[in-house]
Amino acid sequence: MQDEQHTYMELALDEARKGLGRTSPNPAVGAVIVNNGVVVGRGYHRKAGTPHAEVNALMDAGAQAAGATLYVTLEPCNHTGRTPPCTQAIIRSGIAKVVIGMADPNPRVAGGGASYLVSQGIEVYSGVLERQCRALNHPFIKHSITGLPWVIMKAGLSLDGKITFRHRQGEAITGPEAGRYVHRLRNEVDAILVGVETAIIDDPSLTTRLARGEGRDPLRIVLDSSLRLPPEARMLHQASAAETWIFCGEGAEREREARLADRGARICRVPVDSVGRVELAAVLSFLGAGNVTSLLVEGGARVHGAFYGRHLVDEVVLVYAPFIIGDNGTPLVQGHCLESRAQAPVLRDISLHRLGDDILLRALTAAPGQD
């Protein structure tokens, strides 16, 4: 029984992955319908405001849904939002049993869908491959509970932890396979963030360069307390459907704001800290209120240090090149120092993969003292 449930939930997870990067602020959800050991329906949530995974799977199954089992990675909704409740569609279809990967984390609706299905005589099992289902939707879970985006710190670096060959010199350290991986990652997040130093030195486009029709650009975020980004910056002069938001301090010059706004940038004024840098907590609150559920922080070193030192990083994605740069390189983080191991954030759920000659380390973080 358990092996069977795991097999079909894996298929539902495969469906859910098809929606990654397209459903925000909703979760990526997949569903399959099984009748007498045969998969008769598949579906996934394609985009916020469109039918949910369960409804798409039910439409695919048609009359064969009667008496069948529905496997779904997230608890079906029992409330009306931009679409009707999925529980009603499940009941009308004649589904006999529902197997759920994880409960809805939203504290306002958690448990409502499963309980309602049980009250209508449908057999319900929950928690099947829950860890895998949660891992697929870390951004949705965090945003549902805290209103803040999931923060991923990403960098390409040498074995001795340097992200550039020389100070203030922008050049790729990792190889082409790592580059393709990063663009796939950008394709799955809502927003990508850099500091103004990186924006000026590298003059990046901050776009997703995948095959035509496969990628979409995330929202571009620049931390620039005094609006030093030049209006000629590449990110402001390219064919991209994504916007560029620049976070600055309240006292930044209005003339600079006007010049950047003329290039299509949105200027967001937030409080600054004691050294004049924009308050990261205010930036994250602003983004979360705008339904940004995932944020990829790409540097530079001081931005990495500010996020990591304040325990604002939820996940790290580090790609190590197989060489040592030495003294001239820029370290991964600046402005953050540990005095003992006990102060260090803990990495958990660590995975390692080869990307050509490079090594990818991906892990979740926990503040000191947390598991």
LUMFI-109360 format. One record per residue (C-alpha): residue in three letters; x, y, z. Coordinates in nm, 2 decimals, always signed. Each point is the difference from the previous one (the first is absolute). Layout:
BEGIN
ATOM   vexdren       xx       yy       zz
ATOM       Ala        X        Y        Z
...
This chain:
BEGIN
ATOM   vexdren       xx       yy       zz
ATOM       Met    +0.00    +0.00    +0.00
ATOM       Gln    +0.27    +0.25    +0.10
ATOM       Asp    +0.22    -0.09    -0.30
ATOM       Glu    -0.30    +0.06    -0.23
ATOM       Gln    -0.08    +0.33    +0.16
ATOM       His    +0.36    +0.11    -0.04
ATOM       Thr    +0.01    -0.10    -0.36
ATOM       Tyr    -0.31    +0.20    -0.10
ATOM       Met    +0.10    +0.30    +0.22
ATOM       Glu    +0.33    +0.01    -0.19
ATOM       Leu    -0.20    +0.03    -0.32
ATOM       Ala    -0.19    +0.28    +0.16
ATOM       Leu    +0.33    +0.17    +0.09
ATOM       Asp    +0.11    -0.03    -0.36
ATOM       Glu    -0.31    +0.18    -0.11
ATOM       Ala    +0.05    +0.27    +0.26
ATOM       Arg    +0.35    +0.07    -0.12
ATOM       Lys    -0.14    +0.10    -0.34
ATOM       Gly    -0.14    +0.31    +0.17
ATOM       Leu    +0.31    +0.12    +0.18
ATOM       Gly    +0.06    +0.37    -0.06
ATOM       Arg    -0.35    +0.06    -0.15
ATOM       Thr    -0.25    -0.02    +0.29
ATOM       Ser    +0.11    +0.26    +0.25
ATOM       Pro    -0.13    +0.11    +0.24
ATOM       Asn    -0.18    -0.34    -0.02
ATOM       Pro    +0.19    -0.32    +0.06
ATOM       Ala    +0.11    -0.25    -0.26
ATOM       Val    -0.24    -0.29    +0.03
ATOM       Gly    -0.04    -0.33    -0.19
ATOM       Ala    -0.27    -0.26    +0.00
ATOM       Val    -0.06    -0.35    -0.15
ATOM       Ile    -0.32    -0.21    +0.00
ATOM       Val    +0.03    -0.38    +0.03
ATOM       Asn    -0.28    -0.24    -0.07
ATOM       Asn    +0.06    -0.38    +0.04
ATOM       Gly    +0.38    +0.05    -0.01
ATOM       Val    -0.01    +0.21    -0.32
ATOM       Val    +0.08    +0.37    -0.02
ATOM       Val    -0.31    +0.15    -0.17
ATOM       Gly    +0.07    +0.37    +0.06
ATOM       Arg    +0.29    +0.24    +0.05
ATOM       Gly    +0.01    +0.37    +0.07
ATOM       Tyr    +0.20    +0.29    +0.15
ATOM       His    -0.06    +0.36    +0.09
ATOM       Arg    +0.12    +0.20    -0.29
ATOM       Lys    -0.04    +0.36    +0.11
ATOM       Ala    -0.17    +0.21    +0.28
ATOM       Gly    -0.36    +0.06    -0.08
ATOM       Thr    -0.03    -0.31    -0.22
ATOM       Pro    -0.15    -0.34    +0.11
ATOM       His    +0.19    -0.19    +0.27
ATOM       Ala    +0.17    -0.33    -0.05
ATOM       Glu    -0.29    -0.21    +0.13
ATOM       Val    -0.24    +0.16    -0.24
ATOM       Asn    +0.23    -0.05    -0.30
ATOM       Ala    +0.05    -0.37    +0.10
ATOM       Leu    -0.37    -0.05    +0.04
ATOM       Met    -0.06    +0.15    -0.35
ATOM       Asp    +0.26    -0.23    -0.14
ATOM       Ala    -0.16    -0.31    +0.17
ATOM       Gly    -0.36    +0.08    -0.09
ATOM       Ala    -0.24    -0.27    +0.10
ATOM       Gln    +0.28    -0.23    +0.10
ATOM       Ala    +0.04    +0.21    +0.32
ATOM       Ala    -0.30    -0.16    +0.16
ATOM       Gly    +0.11    -0.24    +0.27
ATOM       Ala    +0.37    +0.09    -0.06
ATOM       Thr    +0.28    +0.12    +0.23
ATOM       Leu    +0.13    +0.36    -0.04
ATOM       Tyr    +0.37    +0.06    +0.10
ATOM       Val    +0.08    +0.36    +0.05
ATOM       Thr    +0.31    +0.17    +0.13
ATOM       Leu    -0.18    +0.27    +0.20
ATOM       Glu    -0.33    -0.02    +0.20
ATOM       Pro    -0.29    +0.10    -0.22
ATOM       Cys    -0.14    +0.34    +0.06
ATOM       Asn    -0.34    +0.04    +0.16
ATOM       His    -0.04    +0.38    -0.05
ATOM       Thr    -0.09    +0.22    -0.29
ATOM       Gly    +0.29    +0.22    -0.13
ATOM       Arg    +0.07    +0.07    -0.36
ATOM       Thr    -0.14    -0.34    -0.08
ATOM       Pro    -0.28    -0.21    +0.17
ATOM       Pro    +0.08    -0.25    +0.28
ATOM       Cys    +0.17    -0.32    -0.13
ATOM       Thr    -0.18    -0.20    +0.26
ATOM       Gln    -0.33    +0.05    -0.18
ATOM       Ala    +0.14    -0.12    -0.33
ATOM       Ile    +0.14    -0.31    +0.18
ATOM       Ile    -0.33    -0.08    +0.16
ATOM       Arg    -0.19    +0.05    -0.33
ATOM       Ser    +0.24    -0.23    -0.19
ATOM       Gly    -0.07    -0.30    +0.22
ATOM       Ile    +0.36    -0.04    +0.12
ATOM       Ala    +0.00    -0.26    +0.28
ATOM       Lys    +0.34    +0.07    +0.17
ATOM       Val    +0.24    +0.29    +0.02
ATOM       Val    +0.37    -0.04    +0.08
ATOM       Ile    +0.16    +0.33    +0.10
ATOM       Gly    +0.37    +0.08    +0.01
ATOM       Met    +0.00    +0.30    +0.24
ATOM       Ala    -0.26    +0.21    +0.18
ATOM       Asp    -0.06    +0.36    -0.11
ATOM       Pro    +0.23    +0.22    +0.21
ATOM       Asn    -0.22    +0.30    -0.01
ATOM       Pro    -0.11    +0.04    +0.37
ATOM       Arg    -0.34    +0.13    -0.12
ATOM       Val    -0.09    -0.31    -0.20
ATOM       Ala    +0.23    -0.28    +0.13
ATOM       Gly    -0.19    -0.33    +0.03
ATOM       Gly    -0.32    +0.13    -0.14
ATOM       Gly    +0.01    -0.19    -0.33
ATOM       Ala    +0.09    -0.34    +0.15
ATOM       Ser    -0.26    +0.03    +0.28
ATOM       Tyr    -0.27    +0.10    -0.25
ATOM       Leu    +0.07    -0.29    -0.22
ATOM       Val    -0.02    -0.24    +0.29
ATOM       Ser    -0.33    +0.15    +0.11
ATOM       Gln    -0.13    -0.08    -0.35
ATOM       Gly    +0.09    -0.37    +0.03
ATOM       Ile    +0.32    +0.01    -0.20
ATOM       Glu    +0.29    -0.20    +0.14
ATOM       Val    +0.31    +0.22    +0.06
ATOM       Tyr    +0.36    -0.08    +0.06
ATOM       Ser    +0.25    +0.28    +0.07
ATOM       Gly    +0.38    +0.04    +0.04
ATOM       Val    +0.11    -0.22    -0.29
ATOM       Leu    +0.35    +0.11    -0.12
ATOM       Glu    -0.06    +0.31    +0.21
ATOM       Arg    +0.37    +0.11    +0.01
ATOM       Gln    +0.02    -0.01    -0.38
ATOM       Cys    -0.32    +0.19    -0.04
ATOM       Arg    +0.11    +0.26    +0.24
ATOM       Ala    +0.34    +0.04    -0.16
ATOM       Leu    -0.17    +0.08    -0.33
ATOM       Asn    -0.19    +0.29    +0.16
ATOM       His    +0.23    +0.16    +0.26
ATOM       Pro    -0.07    +0.35    -0.14
ATOM       Phe    -0.38    -0.05    +0.02
ATOM       Ile    +0.02    -0.14    +0.35
ATOM       Lys    +0.21    +0.28    +0.14
ATOM       His    -0.20    +0.27    -0.18
ATOM       Ser    -0.33    -0.15    +0.13
ATOM       Ile    +0.12    +0.00    +0.36
ATOM       Thr    +0.22    +0.32    +0.02
ATOM       Gly    -0.09    +0.21    -0.30
ATOM       Leu    +0.37    +0.01    -0.10
ATOM       Pro    +0.18    -0.15    -0.30
ATOM       Trp    +0.22    -0.31    +0.01
ATOM       Val    +0.36    +0.12    -0.03
ATOM       Ile    +0.26    -0.20    -0.20
ATOM       Met    +0.36    +0.12    +0.01
ATOM       Lys    +0.18    -0.11    -0.32
ATOM       Ala    +0.36    +0.03    -0.11
ATOM       Gly    +0.26    -0.15    -0.22
ATOM       Leu    +0.34    -0.02    +0.18
ATOM       Ser    +0.34    -0.16    +0.02
ATOM       Leu    +0.10    -0.27    +0.24
ATOM       Asp    +0.14    +0.26    +0.24
ATOM       Gly    -0.33    +0.19    -0.01
ATOM       Lys    +0.08    +0.29    -0.24
ATOM       Ile    -0.27    +0.13    -0.23
ATOM       Thr    +0.23    +0.21    -0.22
ATOM       Phe    +0.36    -0.03    -0.13
ATOM       Arg    +0.07    +0.36    +0.10
ATOM       His    -0.17    +0.26    +0.20
ATOM       Arg    -0.26    +0.19    -0.20
ATOM       Gln    +0.04    -0.23    -0.30
ATOM       Gly    -0.30    -0.18    -0.14
ATOM       Glu    +0.08    -0.33    -0.17
ATOM       Ala    -0.17    -0.34    +0.00
ATOM       Ile    +0.18    -0.25    +0.23
ATOM       Thr    -0.21    -0.30    -0.06
ATOM       Gly    -0.06    -0.19    -0.33
ATOM       Pro    -0.27    -0.01    -0.26
ATOM       Glu    -0.21    -0.28    +0.16
ATOM       Ala    -0.01    +0.21    +0.32
ATOM       Gly    -0.11    +0.30    -0.20
ATOM       Arg    -0.29    -0.20    -0.15
ATOM       Tyr    -0.10    -0.12    +0.35
ATOM       Val    -0.01    +0.35    +0.13
ATOM       His    -0.23    +0.11    -0.29
ATOM       Arg    -0.23    -0.29    +0.08
ATOM       Leu    +0.00    +0.12    +0.36
ATOM       Arg    -0.08    +0.35    -0.10
ATOM       Asn    -0.29    -0.14    -0.20
ATOM       Glu    -0.15    -0.14    +0.32
ATOM       Val    +0.02    +0.30    +0.23
ATOM       Asp    -0.21    +0.32    +0.02
ATOM       Ala    +0.28    +0.25    +0.04
ATOM       Ile    +0.38    +0.03    -0.03
ATOM       Leu    +0.20    +0.25    +0.21
ATOM       Val    +0.34    +0.16    -0.02
ATOM       Gly    +0.18    +0.29    +0.17
ATOM       Val    +0.08    +0.31    -0.20
ATOM       Glu    +0.37    -0.07    +0.01
ATOM       Thr    -0.06    -0.33    -0.19
ATOM       Ala    -0.24    +0.18    -0.23
ATOM       Ile    +0.26    +0.26    -0.09
ATOM       Ile    +0.30    -0.23    -0.03
ATOM       Asp    -0.16    -0.29    -0.18
ATOM       Asp    -0.28    +0.20    -0.18
ATOM       Pro    -0.21    -0.32    +0.00
ATOM       Ser    -0.32    -0.05    -0.19
ATOM       Leu    -0.15    -0.22    +0.28
ATOM       Thr    -0.21    -0.19    -0.25
ATOM       Thr    -0.08    -0.37    -0.06
ATOM       Arg    +0.19    -0.12    -0.31
ATOM       Leu    -0.17    -0.32    -0.09
ATOM       Ala    -0.13    -0.13    -0.33
ATOM       Arg    -0.27    +0.21    -0.16
ATOM       Gly    -0.33    -0.05    +0.18
ATOM       Glu    +0.15    -0.20    +0.29
ATOM       Gly    +0.10    +0.28    +0.23
ATOM       Arg    -0.14    +0.31    +0.16
ATOM       Asp    +0.18    +0.28    +0.17
ATOM       Pro    -0.04    +0.06    +0.37
ATOM       Leu    -0.05    +0.34    +0.15
ATOM       Arg    +0.33    +0.18    +0.03
ATOM       Ile    +0.09    +0.16    +0.34
ATOM       Val    +0.30    +0.24    +0.06
ATOM       Leu    +0.10    +0.12    +0.34
ATOM       Asp    +0.12    +0.36    -0.06
ATOM       Ser    -0.04    +0.22    +0.30
ATOM       Ser    +0.11    +0.32    -0.18
ATOM       Leu    -0.11    -0.09    -0.36
ATOM       Arg    +0.34    -0.03    -0.15
ATOM       Leu    -0.11    -0.25    -0.27
ATOM       Pro    +0.06    +0.18    -0.34
ATOM       Pro    -0.31    +0.04    -0.22
ATOM       Glu    +0.21    -0.16    -0.27
ATOM       Ala    +0.01    -0.33    +0.19
ATOM       Arg    -0.06    -0.31    -0.22
ATOM       Met    -0.29    -0.12    +0.21
ATOM       Leu    -0.19    +0.32    -0.09
ATOM       His    +0.06    -0.04    -0.37
ATOM       Gln    -0.11    -0.35    -0.11
ATOM       Ala    -0.31    -0.18    -0.13
ATOM       Ser    -0.13    -0.16    +0.32
ATOM       Ala    -0.36    -0.03    +0.14
ATOM       Ala    +0.14    +0.02    +0.36
ATOM       Glu    +0.02    +0.33    +0.19
ATOM       Thr    +0.30    +0.15    +0.18
ATOM       Trp    -0.05    +0.12    +0.35
ATOM       Ile    +0.27    +0.21    +0.17
ATOM       Phe    -0.01    +0.03    +0.38
ATOM       Cys    +0.15    +0.32    +0.13
ATOM       Gly    -0.01    +0.21    +0.32
ATOM       Glu    -0.25    +0.28    +0.07
ATOM       Gly    +0.27    +0.26    -0.06
ATOM       Ala    +0.11    -0.11    -0.35
ATOM       Glu    +0.00    +0.28    -0.25
ATOM       Arg    -0.33    +0.06    -0.19
ATOM       Glu    +0.18    +0.09    -0.32
ATOM       Arg    +0.17    -0.34    -0.01
ATOM       Glu    -0.33    -0.17    +0.07
ATOM       Ala    -0.15    +0.19    -0.29
ATOM       Arg    +0.27    -0.11    -0.24
ATOM       Leu    -0.03    -0.37    +0.10
ATOM       Ala    -0.38    +0.02    -0.01
ATOM       Asp    +0.02    +0.13    -0.35
ATOM       Arg    +0.18    -0.33    -0.09
ATOM       Gly    -0.29    -0.20    +0.14
ATOM       Ala    +0.14    -0.07    +0.35
ATOM       Arg    -0.22    +0.00    +0.30
ATOM       Ile    +0.15    +0.19    +0.29
ATOM       Cys    -0.08    -0.14    +0.35
ATOM       Arg    +0.10    +0.21    +0.29
ATOM       Val    +0.06    -0.18    +0.33
ATOM       Pro    +0.17    +0.08    +0.33
ATOM       Val    +0.38    -0.02    +0.02
ATOM       Asp    +0.22    -0.14    +0.28
ATOM       Ser    +0.27    +0.18    +0.21
ATOM       Val    +0.25    -0.02    -0.29
ATOM       Gly    -0.23    +0.12    -0.27
ATOM       Arg    -0.09    -0.34    -0.16
ATOM       Val    -0.37    -0.09    -0.06
ATOM       Glu    -0.16    -0.20    +0.27
ATOM       Leu    -0.03    -0.36    -0.13
ATOM       Ala    -0.29    -0.07    +0.23
ATOM       Ala    -0.19    +0.28    -0.16
ATOM       Val    +0.09    -0.12    -0.35
ATOM       Leu    -0.12    -0.35    +0.07
ATOM       Ser    -0.33    +0.13    +0.16
ATOM       Phe    -0.06    +0.21    -0.31
ATOM       Leu    +0.06    -0.29    -0.24
ATOM       Gly    -0.21    -0.24    +0.21
ATOM       Ala    -0.29    +0.25    -0.01
ATOM       Gly    +0.03    +0.00    -0.37
ATOM       Asn    -0.04    -0.38    -0.01
ATOM       Val    +0.37    -0.07    -0.08
ATOM       Thr    +0.04    -0.34    +0.16
ATOM       Ser    +0.35    -0.09    -0.10
ATOM       Leu    +0.31    +0.22    -0.03
ATOM       Leu    +0.34    -0.10    -0.15
ATOM       Val    +0.28    +0.21    +0.15
ATOM       Glu    +0.30    +0.00    -0.24
ATOM       Gly    +0.23    +0.24    +0.17
ATOM       Gly    +0.24    +0.15    +0.04
ATOM       Ala    +0.20    -0.08    +0.31
ATOM       Arg    -0.13    +0.27    +0.22
ATOM       Val    -0.36    -0.08    -0.10
ATOM       His    +0.07    -0.37    +0.08
ATOM       Gly    +0.15    +0.10    +0.33
ATOM       Ala    -0.29    +0.22    +0.09
ATOM       Phe    -0.26    -0.26    -0.07
ATOM       Tyr    +0.19    -0.29    +0.15
ATOM       Gly    +0.12    +0.19    +0.31
ATOM       Arg    -0.36    +0.10    +0.08
ATOM       His    -0.12    -0.36    -0.04
ATOM       Leu    -0.23    +0.10    -0.29
ATOM       Val    +0.12    -0.29    -0.23
ATOM       Asp    -0.22    -0.30    -0.02
ATOM       Glu    +0.20    -0.20    -0.26
ATOM       Val    +0.35    +0.01    -0.15
ATOM       Val    +0.09    -0.10    -0.36
ATOM       Leu    +0.37    +0.00    -0.03
ATOM       Val    +0.19    -0.12    -0.31
ATOM       Tyr    +0.36    -0.07    +0.06
ATOM       Ala    +0.26    +0.01    -0.29
ATOM       Pro    +0.29    -0.24    +0.03
ATOM       Phe    +0.28    +0.24    +0.08
ATOM       Ile    +0.14    +0.25    +0.25
ATOM       Ile    +0.01    +0.37    -0.07
ATOM       Gly    +0.20    +0.13    +0.29
ATOM       Asp    +0.05    +0.34    +0.16
ATOM       Asn    -0.12    +0.23    -0.29
ATOM       Gly    -0.35    -0.15    -0.01
ATOM       Thr    -0.31    +0.14    +0.17
ATOM       Pro    -0.14    -0.22    +0.28
ATOM       Leu    -0.35    -0.14    -0.01
ATOM       Val    -0.11    +0.23    +0.28
ATOM       Gln    +0.12    +0.33    +0.14
ATOM       Gly    -0.11    +0.19    +0.30
ATOM       His    -0.08    -0.32    +0.20
ATOM       Cys    +0.23    -0.18    +0.24
ATOM       Leu    -0.05    -0.30    +0.22
ATOM       Glu    +0.18    -0.02    +0.34
ATOM       Ser    -0.08    -0.37    +0.07
ATOM       Arg    -0.16    -0.30    -0.16
ATOM       Ala    -0.30    +0.03    +0.24
ATOM       Gln    -0.10    +0.32    -0.18
ATOM       Ala    -0.01    -0.16    -0.34
ATOM       Pro    -0.33    -0.06    -0.18
ATOM       Val    -0.04    -0.37    -0.06
ATOM       Leu    -0.03    -0.15    -0.35
ATOM       Arg    -0.24    -0.29    -0.03
ATOM       Asp    -0.15    -0.21    -0.28
ATOM       Ile    +0.33    +0.03    -0.18
ATOM       Ser    +0.02    -0.13    -0.35
ATOM       Leu    +0.31    -0.01    -0.23
ATOM       His    -0.01    -0.04    -0.38
ATOM       Arg    +0.25    +0.02    -0.29
ATOM       Leu    -0.05    +0.28    -0.25
ATOM       Gly    +0.27    -0.08    -0.26
ATOM       Asp    +0.33    +0.07    +0.18
ATOM       Asp    -0.18    +0.19    +0.28
ATOM       Ile    -0.17    -0.11    +0.32
ATOM       Leu    -0.34    +0.12    +0.10
ATOM       Leu    -0.08    +0.02    +0.37
ATOM       Arg    -0.36    +0.07    +0.09
ATOM       Ala    -0.13    +0.01    +0.36
ATOM       Leu    -0.25    +0.16    +0.23
ATOM       Thr    +0.11    +0.22    +0.29
ATOM       Ala    -0.10    +0.02    +0.36
ATOM       Ala    +0.09    +0.26    +0.26
ATOM       Pro    +0.24    -0.10    +0.27
ATOM       Gly    -0.16    -0.23    +0.25
ATOM       Gln    -0.27    -0.12    -0.24
ATOM       Asp    -0.02    -0.34    -0.16
